[in-house]
Amino acid sequence: MPTVDICFSPELLPLYDLKGKVAVVVDILRATSSIVTALANGVTHVFPVAELAECAALGQEHGCLTAAERDGRAAEGFDLGNSPFGYLDGVLPVRGRAVAISTTNGTLALRRSLSADAVVVGAFLNLQAVVDFAQVQQKDVVVVCAGWKGKFCLEDTVFGGALAERLADTFDVASSDATLAALHLWQQAKADLHAYLLQSSHVRRLNSLEANKDFEFCLRLDEYPATLPIWQADRLVPFVKQGQLQNA
């Protein structure tokens, strides 16, 4: 039976062997939520990079939109910040465009996870899409939590617990203490996820930046249940099931 494990921070990845496994990279607030929203709303592909300079260079090289954030604030000189509403509010047309994105935590976590057999992007917004992919793959899953500057964060770990709960019938979720801890947190949180996560330091940080609208949106469960960003070559693209039309 395949297993589910939780890596609480990218700094812990050297302790995990991702070869032959599915890495689910998660940064609920807000990188992976924004990437899922982008692809669900017609963005063709996303170049996630660690450095701002590389993000800007990709924008020039590919003629794509650029999105960047540092310390929760939109970085100057880029088309978009790190809010999912950048792909929803219609200020910039995004359908049919590519996006290069660099964020404080999420894109770094993704770049560090590329040794996995498959790398997908998870969020509460597309939780069911992640579940469906894992069940088809039937490989060990490692949830890579982006955290905050290398430290543990509550919302990413709670997502790991939500994923583990949905996979519990066909995956071993009891052999890892990290997964058990994440499950316990999710079981406490799920009755009122908003209220529970208001305790988290990153939510308080976002709310101080008047980004509470982002917080509320990023906690929607299964808003995009068929959208799964998957790493191919040098970019994230929408995973297309056999017989399914891309961006249908």
N, C-alpha and C positions, 0 to 999 in steps of 0.2 A: 504493500500500500504506500503510495507517495506521501510525503510529509509536507507540512507547512511550518516554516520557521520565520522568525522576525528578527531583522537586524535593526537595532534601535538607532543607529547612526552610521553614516558612511565611514566614520573613523574606525568602526569595528569590522569593516569589510575584509581586512586581511585575515580575520579569523574564520571566514566563510569561503568554501570552495564552490563557486557558482557554475562550474563546468557541468554541462548536462542538465542544468536546472532552469526553471523559469524565474527571472527576476521581475518583481512587480515594484517599480519605483513610485513612491508616493510622497507628495508634498502638498497636503491638502490646502494650506494657506501660503502660496496660492499657485505655484508653478504648474503642478500636474492638473489641477482643476482648470487652469487657463488653457493648457494644451488640449485637454479633452474638449473644452468648449470651442476652441478654435477649429479643430478638425470636424466637430459636429456641425459647425456653421460654415463649412465650405472651404476652409483653408486646405490647400492641397498637400502640403507637407511642412514639417517644422525641423529646423536645424537647432538643436539644443547645445549650447556651448558654455564653457565655464567663464571665459573672459570677455569683458566688454569690447575690447579691441577686435577680437575675433568676430563678435556679433556684428559690429559695424562693417568689418571687411566683407563678411558674407552678404550683407545688404548691398554693398557696392558690386560685388562679384556676380551675384545672382539676380540683382534687381528686385529683391524681396523686401517685405516689411521687416522692421527691426523692433524688438521688444526687450526692454531691460529694466532691472530693478536692483537696488542695493539698499539693505537695511530697511526694507519695507516701502521705500519710496521709488517712484519712477526715476530712472536715470536720465540725465539731460542729454539731448541730442538724438533720441531714438523716437520712432513713430508711436510706440505704445509702451505702457508700463507692464505690470504683472497682474492686471485685473481681468477676470473673465469678461467683464462688461466691455472691454476693448473690442471684443468680437461680437458683441450683441447690440451696442448702442447706435451703430450706424454712422458714427463720426467718420470712420475710414472704411471704405469698401474692402472686405476681406475675402469674399468668395472668389475662388480661382487663383488666389495669391499664395505664395509661400511666406513663411515667417522664420526669421532667425531670432532666438531668444536666449538671454543670459540672466540668471537670477542668483540670489545670494546662496541658496541651498539646493534647490531642486535639480537644476541642470548639472551641477557638480556631482550630485548623487547618481544621476543617470550615466554620466560619462565614466564614473568609477565602476559601473555595473556591467560593462560591455563584454565581460568574459562569460556571461551566462549563455545558455543555449538559445534562449529567447528573452528579450527585454521588452516589457510592456509598461504602459503608464496607467496608474490606478488613481482613482479619486472616488469619493462618495457618489459623485455624479454618474460614474460608469461602473459601479460596483458589480452589477450583474454581468456586464461584458467581460470583466476580469474573471469572474466565477466560471462563466461558460467556456472561456479559453482554457483555463486551468483544467477543467473537467475533460475537455477533449484531449489535451496534451498528455495528461496522466504522468507528469513528471514532478519531482520535488519542486516546491515553490519557496522562494525566499522573498519576503516583503522587505524592501530596502527603504527605510524611513529617512527622509532627507534631514529631519531634525532642524536645529537652529545653530548654525556655526559649529557643527560637530557635536552638539549636545542633544540629549533626549528631548522630544516634544510630545505632548499628550495627544494632539489630534491625529498625527500620523500613526501612532501606535494603536489608537482606538480603531482606525481604519483596518489595521492588520487583524484586530480581533473580530471585526465585522466580517472580513473575508474568511477567516478561519471558521466562524460559525456557519457560514453558508456552505463551506466545503467539508464540514465535519462528517457527513455521511460516507464520503468516498476518500477522504484523506486522513492521515494520522495527525491530529492536532494536539495530542497529549504527550508527545515525547520530547517537546521543547519547553523549558520553563518560560522562555520569552513569549512563546505563543500562548501558553496558559495565562500568563500575566496580561497579555493583550486581550484575551478572551474575557477575563474577569473585568477589565476596564470597560470593554464594550457592553457587557451585561449590565453594568452599573449605569452606563451612559445612554443606552438606546431608548429608554422610556422618554427622555427629554434631552436629545443630543445638544441642542442649542444651550440649554441651561447648564449642562454638564461642562461643556467646553468653554463657557464664559470664564471658568476658573483658570484657563491656560494662559501662560505668559504671552504667547504669540497673539492670541485673540485680544488681550489687553493692549498689546503693542499696536495691532491694526486699528482697534477702536480709537486709540489716541491719535491715529492718523486719519480719523473719520472714514475708515474703510469698513464700517460695520455692515454695509450692504453686501460687500464681497463675502464677509463671514457668513451671512445668512444664505447666500446663494451656494457657496461651496459645501454646505452641509445638506443640500438636497440629495435625497437618496434616489438613484436610478433615473436622474433627469435625462441621461443619454445612455440607455441600457444596451445599445447596439454599437457604440463608438469605442473602439479600442486602438489607441496609438501603439504601434509596434515599431521597433528599430529595424531598419533595413539599410544596409550599406553605411551611409553617413547621415541618416535622417529618420525622423518619425513619420510614418504614414498610417492611414487608417487600415486596420486589419480587415481583409475581405474574405469572408467565408466562401467556400466553393459554391458557385452558382449565384452569388450575390454580386450586384453591381456596385462598384465603388461610389460612395457619396450618393447612393440612390435615395 
